[in-house]
Amino acid sequence: MLPPLTRPASSTEPFGRSVVISNEMRDRSRPGREGRGPDGTRQLLWGIDLGGTKIEVAVIDPDTPAEPVGRLRVATESQRGYDHVVGRIRSAVDQLQDATGLQRPRVIGVGTPGTTEPATGLLKNSNTVCLNGRPLGADLSLALGVDARLANDANCFALAEAVLGAARGRGVVMGLILGTGVGSGVVVHGRVLDGLHGIAGEWGHNPMRDEATPCYCGRAGCVETVISGPALERFYEARRVESVSLPDIVRRAGGGDAHADATLGRLVAKFGEAIAAVINILDPDAIVIGGGVGNVARLYGDETRAAILRHLFNPELRTEILRPTLGDSAGVFGAALLAR
């Protein structure tokens, strides 16, 4: 288990500035060791998870990732603009360096909302809109004095679960984040697959048959408009004329609510149809499902495997469908792994 993050009583931020440091680091740290552990030999990795509401910075030993050497969370404060966010990241890294006594390494991985356009180096498709159209990678490299390696947050999730988590040891892994939206990333033999346009794995914006709900991306009938948490809640509400959260829909389905059961049945059927197209192309060893929708138990049972098989170009399905094991630390762990 990760140690809890505590907030100082005087803090007014939703995420405090307290730095959590491992006991071993408290006892044995020495200043000036670049990316090294307390014994001076282990290679440590630094990662930054840049979210819409929080920034998390962590130093991990990839051999024992469940016990970070140190980590810090602060509020992103994106409403104050792009330059402020870059400054927040720089300040957080400075604080963690001072607290651990470690010199920051030459390379730090950064998980971002959105994707870097390879042709221009500018961020795109971010729901933290102040980042769009800005050279975030170059600006962070300058601000931090390191090589900042950026990847989409879903890619970081996939990388962490493929290398350290549920899909460890599998060759080709797809990580899905099914929550407010639908994101995904692809990892091949421990490396993130970016693609020519930087959009490899953007499965959530593939169109689905017989679906026409408008999507924020400007298209209609995207996977995200069908099986994201809000989409499922809207489906239920249209039948019961009652607004209910997805966890409550799951509970109601277990209690015999026919509309709730139909909502989860739609999730299973549409997920099977949508993910089968990916399996037909990518043929992964494992798929890890994160996000709030990923907590729906029916996604991991025979019903879902049958739904996939109906659309699969193969008489059997051997791909594993897995629950994640790293919790909300997957993003920052995956970011750190970018620095390998």
C-alpha positions as CSV (number, residue, x, y, z in Angstrom):
1,M,0.0,0.0,0.0
2,L,1.2,3.6,-0.7
3,P,1.6,5.9,2.2
4,P,-1.3,8.4,2.6
5,L,-0.8,11.9,1.4
6,T,-1.6,14.4,4.2
7,R,-2.5,18.0,3.9
8,P,-1.1,20.6,6.3
9,A,-3.7,22.3,8.4
10,S,-2.7,25.7,7.0
11,S,-3.1,24.6,3.4
12,T,-6.0,26.0,1.4
13,E,-5.3,23.9,-1.7
14,P,-7.3,20.7,-2.5
15,F,-4.0,18.9,-2.6
16,G,-1.4,19.7,0.1
17,R,2.3,20.4,-0.4
18,S,3.4,17.6,2.0
19,V,6.1,15.5,0.6
20,V,5.9,11.8,1.3
21,I,9.3,10.2,1.6
22,S,10.1,6.5,2.2
23,N,11.5,5.5,5.6
24,E,14.6,4.2,3.9
25,M,15.2,7.5,2.2
26,R,14.8,9.4,5.5
27,D,17.4,7.3,7.1
28,R,20.0,7.1,4.3
29,S,19.5,9.8,1.7
30,R,22.6,11.9,0.6
31,P,22.4,15.1,-1.5
32,G,23.6,15.1,-5.1
33,R,23.0,11.6,-6.2
34,E,21.5,11.9,-9.6
35,G,18.6,9.6,-10.0
36,R,20.2,7.1,-7.6
37,G,18.7,5.3,-4.6
38,P,19.9,5.5,-1.0
39,D,22.7,3.0,-1.7
40,G,24.0,4.9,-4.6
41,T,23.6,2.1,-7.1
42,R,19.9,1.7,-7.9
43,Q,18.6,3.7,-10.9
44,L,15.6,5.7,-9.8
45,L,13.0,7.1,-12.2
46,W,11.2,10.5,-11.9
47,G,7.7,11.0,-13.2
48,I,5.1,13.7,-13.4
49,D,1.4,13.1,-13.8
50,L,-0.2,16.3,-15.0
51,G,-3.9,16.2,-14.5
52,G,-6.7,18.7,-14.8
53,T,-7.0,19.2,-11.0
54,K,-3.7,17.8,-9.6
55,I,0.0,17.5,-10.4
56,E,1.7,14.5,-8.9
57,V,5.5,14.1,-8.9
58,A,7.1,10.8,-7.8
59,V,10.5,9.2,-7.6
60,I,10.3,5.4,-7.9
61,D,12.6,2.4,-7.9
62,P,11.2,0.2,-10.7
63,D,12.0,-2.9,-8.6
64,T,9.8,-1.7,-5.8
65,P,7.3,0.7,-7.3
66,A,4.7,0.3,-4.6
67,E,7.0,2.1,-2.2
68,P,8.0,5.4,-4.0
69,V,11.2,7.0,-2.7
70,G,9.2,10.2,-2.6
71,R,6.1,11.9,-4.0
72,L,4.2,15.1,-3.9
73,R,0.8,16.3,-5.1
74,V,-0.2,19.9,-5.6
75,A,-3.2,21.5,-7.3
76,T,-2.8,22.2,-11.0
77,E,-4.7,25.6,-10.9
78,S,-5.1,25.5,-14.7
79,Q,-7.7,28.3,-14.6
80,R,-4.7,30.6,-14.0
81,G,-3.2,29.8,-17.4
82,Y,-0.5,27.9,-19.2
83,D,2.6,29.7,-17.8
84,H,1.2,29.2,-14.2
85,V,0.8,25.4,-14.8
86,V,4.4,25.2,-16.1
87,G,5.5,27.1,-12.9
88,R,3.6,24.7,-10.7
89,I,5.3,21.7,-12.2
90,R,8.7,23.3,-11.8
91,S,8.0,24.2,-8.2
92,A,6.8,20.7,-7.4
93,V,9.9,19.1,-8.8
94,D,12.1,21.6,-6.9
95,Q,10.3,20.7,-3.6
96,L,10.7,17.0,-4.2
97,Q,14.3,17.3,-5.0
98,D,14.9,19.4,-1.8
99,A,13.0,16.9,0.3
100,T,14.7,13.8,-1.0
101,G,18.2,15.1,-1.3
102,L,18.4,13.7,-4.8
103,Q,19.6,15.6,-7.8
104,R,17.0,15.4,-10.6
105,P,18.0,13.1,-13.4
106,R,18.7,14.0,-17.0
107,V,15.3,12.7,-18.1
108,I,11.9,13.0,-16.5
109,G,8.7,11.4,-17.9
110,V,5.5,13.5,-18.0
111,G,2.0,12.1,-18.5
112,T,-0.3,14.7,-20.0
113,P,-4.0,15.2,-20.8
114,G,-3.8,15.3,-24.6
115,T,-1.2,14.3,-27.1
116,T,1.9,16.0,-28.6
117,E,1.7,16.4,-32.3
118,P,5.0,14.9,-33.6
119,A,5.3,17.3,-36.5
120,T,5.1,20.4,-34.5
121,G,5.8,19.5,-30.8
122,L,2.6,21.2,-29.8
123,L,0.0,19.7,-27.5
124,K,-3.4,18.8,-28.9
125,N,-6.7,17.2,-27.9
126,S,-6.3,18.2,-24.2
127,N,-9.4,18.8,-22.0
128,T,-7.1,21.2,-20.0
129,V,-7.6,23.7,-22.8
130,C,-4.8,26.1,-21.8
131,L,-2.3,23.5,-22.8
132,N,-3.5,23.1,-26.4
133,G,-1.4,24.6,-29.1
134,R,1.5,25.1,-26.7
135,P,5.0,23.5,-26.8
136,L,4.7,21.9,-23.4
137,G,7.6,19.4,-23.9
138,A,10.0,22.1,-24.9
139,D,8.9,24.5,-22.2
140,L,9.1,21.8,-19.4
141,S,12.6,20.8,-20.6
142,L,13.7,24.4,-20.3
143,A,11.9,25.0,-17.0
144,L,13.2,21.8,-15.3
145,G,16.6,21.8,-17.0
146,V,16.1,18.2,-18.1
147,D,14.8,16.2,-21.1
148,A,11.1,16.1,-20.5
149,R,9.6,13.1,-22.3
150,L,5.8,13.4,-22.7
151,A,3.1,10.9,-23.3
152,N,-0.7,10.9,-23.1
153,D,-2.0,9.9,-19.7
154,A,-3.8,6.8,-21.1
155,N,-0.5,5.7,-22.6
156,C,1.1,6.1,-19.1
157,F,-1.6,4.0,-17.6
158,A,-1.1,1.3,-20.2
159,L,2.7,1.4,-19.7
160,A,2.5,1.1,-16.0
161,E,0.1,-1.8,-16.0
162,A,2.1,-3.6,-18.7
163,V,5.4,-3.2,-17.0
164,L,4.6,-3.1,-13.3
165,G,1.0,-4.1,-12.9
166,A,-1.8,-6.5,-14.0
167,A,-0.3,-7.3,-17.5
168,R,3.3,-7.6,-16.4
169,G,5.1,-10.1,-18.6
170,R,2.7,-9.9,-21.6
171,G,4.1,-8.8,-24.9
172,V,1.3,-6.6,-26.4
173,V,-1.0,-4.8,-24.0
174,M,-3.8,-2.4,-24.5
175,G,-4.8,-0.2,-21.5
176,L,-8.3,1.3,-21.5
177,I,-9.5,4.1,-19.3
178,L,-13.3,4.0,-19.3
179,G,-14.6,6.8,-17.2
180,T,-15.9,10.3,-18.0
181,G,-14.4,9.7,-21.4
182,V,-12.8,6.8,-23.1
183,G,-9.0,6.8,-23.6
184,S,-6.5,4.0,-24.4
185,G,-2.9,3.3,-25.0
186,V,-0.9,0.5,-26.6
187,V,2.3,-1.0,-25.2
188,V,4.4,-3.4,-27.2
189,H,7.2,-5.3,-25.4
190,G,7.4,-2.5,-22.7
191,R,7.3,0.4,-25.1
192,V,4.5,2.8,-25.8
193,L,3.3,2.8,-29.4
194,D,2.8,6.5,-30.4
195,G,2.1,6.3,-34.1
196,L,2.9,8.8,-36.9
197,H,0.3,11.3,-35.7
198,G,0.7,10.6,-32.0
199,I,-2.8,9.1,-31.7
200,A,-2.1,5.4,-31.6
201,G,-4.7,3.8,-29.4
202,E,-7.4,6.5,-29.6
203,W,-10.1,3.9,-29.7
204,G,-12.6,6.1,-27.9
205,H,-13.2,8.1,-31.1
206,N,-13.9,5.3,-33.5
207,P,-17.5,5.3,-34.7
208,M,-20.0,2.6,-33.8
209,R,-22.7,1.1,-35.9
210,D,-26.2,2.5,-35.5
211,E,-25.1,5.2,-33.0
212,A,-25.5,8.9,-33.7
213,T,-25.0,10.8,-30.4
214,P,-22.8,13.9,-31.0
215,C,-19.3,13.8,-29.5
216,Y,-17.3,16.8,-28.3
217,C,-14.7,15.9,-31.0
218,G,-17.2,17.1,-33.7
219,R,-18.2,13.6,-34.9
220,A,-21.1,11.4,-33.9
221,G,-21.5,7.9,-32.6
222,C,-18.0,7.6,-31.1
223,V,-17.3,4.8,-28.7
224,E,-17.0,7.4,-25.9
225,T,-20.7,8.5,-26.5
226,V,-21.9,5.0,-26.0
227,I,-19.9,3.3,-23.2
228,S,-18.4,6.1,-21.1
229,G,-19.9,6.6,-17.6
230,P,-22.0,9.6,-18.5
231,A,-23.3,7.9,-21.7
232,L,-24.5,4.9,-19.6
233,E,-26.1,7.2,-17.1
234,R,-27.9,9.0,-19.8
235,F,-29.1,5.7,-21.3
236,Y,-30.6,4.7,-17.9
237,E,-32.1,8.2,-17.3
238,A,-33.9,8.1,-20.7
239,R,-35.7,5.0,-19.5
240,R,-36.4,5.7,-15.9
241,V,-36.6,9.5,-16.1
242,E,-34.3,9.6,-13.1
243,S,-30.7,10.7,-12.9
244,V,-28.6,8.0,-11.2
245,S,-24.8,7.5,-11.0
246,L,-23.2,4.4,-12.6
247,P,-22.4,2.7,-9.2
248,D,-26.0,3.1,-8.3
249,I,-27.1,1.6,-11.6
250,V,-24.9,-1.4,-10.9
251,R,-26.4,-1.8,-7.5
252,R,-29.9,-1.5,-8.9
253,A,-29.2,-4.1,-11.5
254,G,-28.2,-6.5,-8.8
255,G,-31.5,-5.8,-7.1
256,G,-33.6,-6.6,-10.0
257,D,-34.1,-3.3,-11.8
258,A,-34.8,-4.2,-15.4
259,H,-33.7,-0.8,-16.8
260,A,-30.4,-1.0,-14.9
261,D,-29.8,-4.5,-16.1
262,A,-30.5,-3.3,-19.7
263,T,-28.0,-0.5,-19.2
264,L,-25.2,-2.9,-18.2
265,G,-26.3,-5.3,-21.0
266,R,-25.8,-2.4,-23.4
267,L,-22.4,-1.8,-21.9
268,V,-21.4,-5.4,-22.4
269,A,-22.7,-5.7,-26.0
270,K,-21.3,-2.4,-27.2
271,F,-18.0,-2.9,-25.5
272,G,-17.7,-6.4,-27.1
273,E,-18.5,-4.9,-30.5
274,A,-16.0,-2.0,-30.2
275,I,-13.1,-3.8,-28.6
276,A,-13.4,-6.7,-31.1
277,A,-12.4,-4.3,-33.9
278,V,-9.2,-3.5,-31.9
279,I,-8.4,-7.1,-31.2
280,N,-8.9,-8.0,-34.9
281,I,-6.2,-5.4,-35.8
282,L,-3.8,-5.5,-32.8
283,D,-4.4,-9.0,-31.4
284,P,-3.1,-8.1,-27.9
285,D,-2.1,-10.5,-25.2
286,A,-4.0,-8.6,-22.6
287,I,-6.4,-5.7,-22.2
288,V,-6.5,-3.8,-18.8
289,I,-9.6,-1.7,-18.0
290,G,-9.2,1.3,-15.7
291,G,-11.6,4.1,-14.9
292,G,-15.0,4.0,-13.1
293,V,-16.7,1.9,-15.8
294,G,-13.8,-0.6,-15.4
295,N,-15.3,-1.4,-11.9
296,V,-18.3,-3.1,-13.5
297,A,-17.8,-6.8,-12.8
298,R,-19.7,-8.0,-15.8
299,L,-16.9,-6.7,-18.1
300,Y,-14.7,-9.5,-16.9
301,G,-17.1,-12.4,-17.2
302,D,-18.1,-14.9,-19.8
303,E,-20.9,-12.7,-21.0
304,T,-18.4,-10.1,-22.2
305,R,-16.1,-12.6,-23.8
306,A,-19.0,-14.0,-25.8
307,A,-20.0,-10.4,-26.9
308,I,-16.4,-9.9,-28.2
309,L,-16.3,-13.3,-29.9
310,R,-19.4,-12.5,-31.9
311,H,-17.4,-9.8,-33.8
312,L,-14.0,-11.5,-33.7
313,F,-12.3,-12.8,-36.8
314,N,-11.3,-16.0,-34.9
315,P,-13.2,-19.0,-33.5
316,E,-11.8,-18.4,-29.9
317,L,-10.7,-15.5,-27.7
318,R,-7.5,-16.0,-25.7
319,T,-6.8,-12.3,-25.0
320,E,-7.0,-11.7,-21.2
321,I,-9.4,-9.0,-19.9
322,L,-7.8,-7.7,-16.7
323,R,-8.5,-5.4,-13.8
324,P,-5.8,-2.9,-13.0
325,T,-3.6,-3.4,-9.9
326,L,-1.8,0.0,-9.5
327,G,-4.8,2.2,-8.6
328,D,-4.5,5.9,-9.1
329,S,-0.7,5.8,-9.0
330,A,-0.6,4.1,-12.5
331,G,-0.4,7.5,-14.2
332,V,2.7,8.8,-12.4
333,F,4.4,5.3,-12.4
334,G,3.9,5.1,-16.2
335,A,5.3,8.6,-16.6
336,A,8.4,7.6,-14.6
337,L,8.8,4.6,-16.9
338,L,9.1,7.0,-19.9
339,A,12.5,8.0,-18.5
340,R,14.0,4.6,-18.9
